[in-house]
């Protein structure tokens, strides 16, 4: 019997953040991981996908072979891995147990031959690829985000099912690195050589020697799409099947563990963070969840989640970033709103770099309070930061306009659009008359 203050199940980004924070603030922590330390983000998600994309973008301007790209991905993973390793967390004071945990009651979980009794449990087991019910798919050695980064040779012809972030990013990366792709992705990838099939039904998949054939129905016409490899990227599901949550009196559904705004499950001593809660499936949300749970468990503060300012980024080229409300949502909630947009062609740094593709669009209340921001263009994921702060702190466009931002930078587009918000008022006939009057009066 191992007794501890907090038992964390899952060593992905959320579990690691929580374990390291708790142990450094004085709690006794046990961390259970059945597979690789670092979880999906380090091994199969953010780190390898962005590493592959980085090499793919270089391939636009110079010859980059797929083997070199694969080696770069593995090298980056190995460089970051020590931060998430058993050795590091053991040195911090966390007791790491490698094995699969299964609840035996509300207060105890069994791993291998050991039983851990904890005052609090935190489930951070994440999610895994969802496999759609396509006829014949179970007979094909298809790829998911957990296996595609193991390829050391570029697929001759990659078929991707799914047009979300993973599908889009992998479509562009493999296309630039030499693969022929067919994928349900957005039109922005067509220029890079991606063939698009949208609004269709996938009927079946079949393996014929070295060739994979996917039968689709588009506009009531059947068609066969063939390729050498198949990536399934249609979404994810919570990894909770083997936890025996019923013994812990923790309710769950097909989306994940049911939690309140404090991230407590139906067993108030058991919390859940990250993908397993069935909400936003982002690494930054997992880390945010960890901070909420730490405040609840360690300091007994009723900290609650607030999703008003959750950003997301799709790391294609150009990147697409968004935070807050879309135009329709804002109009429905607040009635009269204002939309301000500005193309990157108005930004001097974009002109200097010869890459003016994209724009920024801001949704505000009539008084200028920022409600939402969308950016498409180079470095959109970096440029969204200031708008995260604006929405989180309920700032107005005047707060952005008053900032001094270095020139020439792409970040200046935020100040430019804030200025554009006030331009109709500042340069109106009414303002001109007022200025003329004041110059006459005090001149």
MOWOQUI-V272017 format. One record per run of one state. SS is the DSSP state (alpha for helix, beta for strand, coil for the rest). FROM is the first residue (numbers start at 1). TO is the last residue. If there is no record, write none. Layout:
ss->[SS | SS]
from->[FROM | FROM]
to->[TO | TO]
This chain:
ss->[coil | beta | coil | alpha | coil | beta | coil | alpha | coil | alpha | coil | alpha | coil | alpha | coil | beta | coil | beta | coil | beta | coil | beta | coil | beta | coil | beta | coil | alpha | coil | beta | coil | alpha | coil | beta | coil | alpha | coil | beta | coil | alpha | coil | beta | coil | beta | coil | beta | coil | beta | coil | beta | coil | beta | coil | beta | coil | beta | coil | beta | coil | beta | coil | alpha | coil | alpha | coil | beta | coil | beta | coil | alpha | coil | beta | alpha | coil | alpha | coil | beta | coil | beta | coil | alpha | coil | alpha | coil | beta | alpha | coil | alpha | coil | alpha | coil]
from->[1 | 2 | 10 | 13 | 25 | 29 | 34 | 39 | 44 | 46 | 59 | 66 | 85 | 86 | 93 | 95 | 99 | 101 | 104 | 108 | 112 | 114 | 124 | 127 | 130 | 135 | 136 | 137 | 140 | 143 | 144 | 148 | 151 | 157 | 162 | 165 | 177 | 180 | 184 | 187 | 193 | 194 | 197 | 201 | 209 | 211 | 219 | 221 | 228 | 229 | 233 | 236 | 239 | 252 | 254 | 256 | 258 | 264 | 265 | 270 | 273 | 274 | 278 | 283 | 300 | 312 | 315 | 319 | 325 | 327 | 335 | 337 | 344 | 347 | 348 | 354 | 358 | 366 | 369 | 378 | 380 | 384 | 385 | 393 | 396 | 397 | 402 | 412 | 427 | 429 | 443]
to->[1 | 9 | 12 | 24 | 28 | 33 | 38 | 43 | 45 | 58 | 65 | 84 | 85 | 92 | 94 | 98 | 100 | 103 | 107 | 111 | 113 | 123 | 126 | 129 | 134 | 135 | 136 | 139 | 142 | 143 | 147 | 150 | 156 | 161 | 164 | 176 | 179 | 183 | 186 | 192 | 193 | 196 | 200 | 208 | 210 | 218 | 220 | 227 | 228 | 232 | 235 | 238 | 251 | 253 | 255 | 257 | 263 | 264 | 269 | 272 | 273 | 277 | 282 | 299 | 311 | 314 | 318 | 324 | 326 | 334 | 336 | 343 | 346 | 347 | 353 | 357 | 365 | 368 | 377 | 379 | 383 | 384 | 392 | 395 | 396 | 401 | 411 | 426 | 428 | 442 | 443]
